[in-house]
Amino acid sequence: MNQVGLLLFVQLHLDILPERRLSLNANYLAFADTSALEVARAQAGIDRHIGYDLSASLTYRPFMTQNVVVRLSYAQLLSGH
């Protein structure tokens, strides 16, 4: 069973300083067709809308190389219900 979906996204990368980068990401997730999913789960009326996937990360490279990288990140799925 192959479920085709919809993904729309926006990404933003900001080089704050040479050794610091802020990355922001937002995705909208939805099913294109839920009929196969409704049959598989034996459940009617499944919403197409999955939700919004949001994430942010701060990357710190203390020596301005890729040898040492510290990353702090957060992600959350905001569901449709």
N, C-alpha and C positions, 0 to 999 in steps of 0.2 A: 504494500500500500504506500503510495507516494503522495504526500500531502503538499500541495503547492501553497506557498505563503507570500506575504508581502512584507518587505523590509524597507523602510525609509530611514535614512540616518543623516546626522550632522556631526561633524567632528571639528574641533578647534584645538590647535596646538600653539601655545604661546611660549617663546623663549624669553623668560623673564630676565635672566642673566645668563652668561655663557655656560654656567654650571647648573642652572635650574630651568626646568621646563614644566609647564602646567598643561595638562591635556584634559579636555572635556569632550564627552561623547553622549549623544542622545539618539536612541533608536525607537521607531514605532513598529510594533509587531502585530500582524494580523494574518488570519487564515484567508486564503482566496476562496476556498470552498470547504465547508465543514461536513458535507454529507458522508464521506468515508469515515470520518472521526465519529460521527453520530452512530453509524452502524457498528463500528468496532467497540464503542463503549455502551451500546444499547441505551442511548440517552438522546432524547430529542431536544432541539432548541439550543444547541451549543452556539455561543456568541462568536462571531468572527474576530472580534477585537481581543487580542491577548493582553496588550498593555504597552507601557513605555519602559525601556531599559535605559537607565541613566548611570553614568559613571564619571569619575574624576580621578586624576592621578597627578602627583607631584613627584618629579624625578630630580634627584640631586646627584651630580657627578663631581665629587670634591676635588679631583685632580684633572678635571676637564678631559678625561679619557673614558673609554668604555671598560677599563680594568676594574674600577670600583663604582658601582651604581647602587643608590639607595632609592627605593620607590615606596611611596605611601599612596594607597589607592582605596577607593570606595565605590561600590556599585549597588544598585537597587532596581528591582523590577516593580513598577507601579502597575498593578493589575487593573483590568477594566471594571472589576466589581469590588 
